[in-house]
Every structure is written in structure tokens, then in C-alpha cells.
Amino acid sequence: MLEQFAKVAKALGNPHRLDLLELLAQGERSVEALAAASGLSFANASQHLQVLRRSGLAVSRRNGLHVLYSLSGDDVLALLGALRRTTERHVAEIDQLLRGYFHQRDALEAILRDDLIGRLTDGSVTLLDVRPPEEYAAGHLPGAVNIPLKDLKRRLSELPKATEVVAYCRGPYCVLAYEAVAALRECGRTARRMQDGFPEWRMAGLPVETEDAIEATMTVARPPSP
């Protein structure tokens, strides 16, 4: 049993594999897409993914010429969360990083999930998903506007000026949301981060939308052609 526990721990003991797990937490992806998103070569990404699959942290299936990977379950997300919290409590370098890059980009307290739900109910915020379009399509918070970080300043007019913008991305320490909030404030907008990312929202059992579900709803609602 201890050997099997060590096998899983060893699979987690690589920053590239942790990065791949964070990407998989956004939804099912091909090896090619994961390699591109992580900055790894196809061969290197494939090797890391095979380690994750053999350890039981990820599963794969073939779809035509492509192999698609996904997390083996939400308990993997819980494991990653426990790893993050334990590291925060006991590793001094994490606090230094937080006080460095992260607090420089956004020293304000992030909005908590429960507070956000209440503000979404009264319509006082605009949700901004700054992840890449394919991650947004796989699943996002209901009503969220998708503007990838690289396009934010160019598409700023798509965000209402009258409401506060709440940005979210892949997780609590995803730099995309930090950079988005900093960019919005530089442009004079009121903006905050959501404390968690999309995976934590979904794991909490809160509603999510997918592009397929939205398209299906539009198809049903669309009147038949004469």
C-alpha cells in the first residue's frame, strides 16, 4: 500500500505534471492542445501524461487520430487543493512569492464565492473569464463573458462600465486573473478577482455552462424556417 501511495506522490513531484493537472482541471484536452498550452514538446507532454495515467490521476481515451486526457475524478482536484494549502502553511518561499509578484499585481482581498453568488443575483457585477476560448467552451460560470487576457485591452468596450468586473481563471494562483485585474484598473475600471477558479466552482456543485449546452438551447429556441 505504501508503494502505491508513493507512486501517486511521485507523479505529483514534478512542476510540469502539476501544470498539466491544472490544465486538465479545465476540461478534457488532446495531447497536442496540452503540449501547446504548457509550452512542452509533444513527446515531453505525452511522457508526463502517461505518468499521470499510470498513477491513476488522469484517464485517456482515443478519439479518431487524437488521444484525449482528463482528470480521473474530482478527488484529484481535492488532492491538489490539499497540496496547495499544506505548502502555503509550511513553506516560507510561498509567502515570499505571494508578497512579491501576486500582491504587487493585486493586494486587495479577492471576492469570496458566497459573496459573488449574492452579487450575481442582484446583477451588480460582470463576470469575466480570461481563460483561452477552448477552456471557456468546455465549461464556465453562468453568464460569464470570455475575453482572453491578450485581447482584454482591445475588447474593453465589451464590458459594461456601470458594474464591477470580477475576473476568474484556472485557480487561486492563476496569473491570468491577476494580470487581468491589474490591466482593468489601469484603464480606470473597478475590478476584483474571484478567490477560486473554475475547477473549484464546479467541484462545489455550483452550476456551470458549456458552449454545447448554449448552442442546444439556441437551437431549441430558434423558430423553424418557413
C-alpha positions in Angstrom: 0.0 0.0 0.0 2.8 2.4 0.9 4.4 1.7 -2.5 1.2 2.7 -4.3 0.8 5.8 -2.2 4.4 6.7 -3.1 3.6 6.1 -6.8 0.9 8.8 -6.7 3.2 11.2 -4.7 6.0 10.7 -7.2 3.6 11.5 -10.1 2.8 14.8 -8.3 6.5 15.6 -7.7 7.1 17.4 -11.0 6.1 21.0 -11.8 5.2 20.2 -15.4 2.9 17.4 -14.3 1.2 19.8 -11.8 0.8 22.3 -14.6 -0.8 19.6 -16.8 -3.2 18.6 -14.0 -4.3 22.3 -13.7 -5.0 22.4 -17.4 -6.9 19.1 -17.2 -9.0 20.6 -14.4 -10.5 23.0 -17.0 -11.7 20.1 -19.1 -10.8 17.2 -21.5 -7.9 18.1 -23.8 -5.8 16.4 -26.5 -2.1 15.8 -26.1 -1.4 18.4 -28.8 -3.5 21.0 -27.0 -1.9 20.2 -23.6 1.6 20.5 -25.1 0.8 23.9 -26.7 -0.8 25.2 -23.5 2.0 24.0 -21.2 4.9 25.0 -23.5 6.1 21.4 -23.7 7.1 19.4 -26.8 4.6 16.8 -27.9 6.9 14.0 -26.8 7.6 15.5 -23.4 3.9 16.3 -22.7 3.0 12.7 -23.7 5.5 11.2 -21.3 4.3 13.3 -18.4 0.7 12.4 -19.2 1.5 8.7 -19.3 2.9 9.0 -15.8 -0.3 10.7 -14.6 -2.4 8.0 -16.2 -0.3 5.1 -14.7 -0.6 6.7 -11.3 -4.4 6.9 -11.6 -4.6 10.7 -11.6 -5.6 11.0 -15.2 -7.5 8.9 -17.7 -7.3 8.8 -21.5 -9.4 7.8 -24.5 -8.9 7.8 -28.2 -11.0 10.0 -30.5 -10.0 9.3 -34.1 -6.4 10.2 -34.5 -6.1 12.0 -31.2 -5.7 10.8 -27.6 -7.8 12.9 -25.1 -6.9 13.2 -21.4 -9.0 14.2 -18.4 -8.7 14.1 -14.7 -9.8 10.7 -13.2 -12.1 12.4 -10.7 -12.8 15.4 -8.6 -10.9 13.8 -5.8 -7.7 14.7 -7.8 -8.8 18.4 -7.5 -9.2 17.9 -3.8 -5.7 16.4 -3.6 -4.2 19.4 -5.4 -6.1 21.7 -3.1 -4.7 19.9 -0.1 -1.2 20.1 -1.5 -1.6 23.8 -2.1 -2.9 24.6 1.4 -0.2 22.5 3.1 2.5 24.1 1.1 1.1 27.6 1.9 1.2 26.8 5.6 4.7 25.2 5.8 6.9 26.5 3.0 8.3 30.0 3.5 9.0 30.6 -0.2 5.3 30.5 -1.0 4.7 33.5 1.3 7.6 35.3 -0.4 6.1 34.7 -3.8 2.7 35.9 -2.6 4.2 39.1 -1.1 6.2 39.6 -4.3 4.5 39.1 -7.7 0.9 38.3 -6.6 0.5 41.1 -4.1 2.2 43.6 -6.4 -0.4 42.8 -9.1 -3.3 42.8 -6.7 -3.1 43.4 -3.0 -6.9 43.6 -2.5 -8.8 40.8 -0.9 -10.4 38.5 -3.6 -14.1 38.2 -3.6 -15.4 35.0 -1.9 -17.6 32.5 -3.7 -20.6 33.1 -1.5 -20.3 36.9 -1.8 -20.1 36.5 -5.6 -23.2 34.4 -5.8 -25.2 37.1 -3.9 -23.8 39.9 -6.2 -24.6 37.9 -9.3 -28.2 37.5 -8.1 -28.7 41.3 -7.9 -26.8 41.9 -11.1 -24.2 44.2 -9.6 -21.1 42.5 -11.2 -19.9 41.4 -14.6 -18.2 38.0 -14.7 -15.0 37.9 -16.8 -13.5 34.6 -17.8 -9.9 35.3 -19.0 -9.0 31.7 -20.0 -8.4 30.6 -23.6 -11.6 30.1 -25.6 -11.3 26.3 -25.7 -11.3 26.2 -21.9 -14.3 28.5 -21.7 -16.2 26.3 -24.2 -15.5 23.2 -22.1 -17.2 24.9 -19.1 -17.6 28.3 -17.4 -19.6 30.2 -14.8 -23.1 31.0 -16.0 -23.3 34.4 -17.8 -19.5 34.9 -17.9 -18.0 36.9 -20.7 -14.9 35.3 -22.3 -12.1 37.7 -23.2 -8.7 36.1 -23.1 -6.1 38.2 -21.3 -4.2 39.0 -24.5 -7.3 40.5 -26.1 -8.6 42.4 -23.0 -7.5 46.0 -23.7 -8.6 45.7 -27.4 -12.1 44.4 -26.3 -12.6 46.5 -23.2 -15.7 48.1 -24.7 -17.5 44.8 -24.4 -17.5 45.1 -20.7 -20.2 47.3 -19.1 -18.8 50.4 -17.4 -21.5 50.6 -14.8 -20.7 47.4 -12.9 -17.7 46.0 -11.2 -15.8 43.3 -13.1 -14.9 40.1 -11.3 -12.3 38.1 -13.2 -11.5 34.4 -12.8 -9.4 31.8 -14.5 -7.9 28.4 -13.7 -7.4 28.5 -10.0 -6.5 30.6 -6.9 -3.0 31.4 -8.2 -3.6 31.5 -11.9 -1.7 34.6 -13.1 -4.3 35.4 -15.8 -6.8 36.8 -13.4 -4.2 38.8 -11.5 -2.9 40.3 -14.8 -6.5 41.0 -16.0 -7.4 42.9 -12.8 -4.3 45.0 -13.0 -5.0 45.8 -16.6 -8.6 46.7 -15.9 -7.6 49.0 -13.1 -5.0 50.7 -15.3 -7.9 51.5 -17.7 -10.0 53.0 -14.9 -12.3 50.1 -14.4 -13.4 48.7 -11.0 -12.2 45.1 -10.9 -11.6 42.3 -8.4 -10.6 38.6 -8.6 -12.7 35.7 -7.6 -10.9 33.8 -4.9 -11.1 30.4 -6.6 -11.0 29.4 -10.2 -13.4 27.5 -12.4 -12.5 24.0 -11.2 -13.2 24.9 -7.5 -16.6 26.4 -8.5 -17.6 23.2 -10.4 -16.3 20.9 -7.6 -18.5 22.9 -5.1 -21.5 21.7 -7.1 -22.4 25.1 -8.4 -24.0 25.5 -11.9 -21.8 25.7 -15.0 -22.4 26.3 -18.7 -20.8 24.8 -21.7 -20.9 26.1 -25.3 -22.6 22.9 -26.4 -25.4 23.4 -23.9 -25.8 27.1 -25.0 -25.9 26.1 -28.7 -28.5 23.4 -27.9 -30.7 25.9 -26.1 -30.5 28.4 -29.0 -31.4 25.6 -31.5 -34.5 24.7 -29.5 -35.5 28.3 -29.1 -34.9 29.2 -32.8 -38.2 29.1 -34.7 -38.4 26.8 -37.7 -37.6 28.2 -41.2 -40.7 28.9 -43.3 
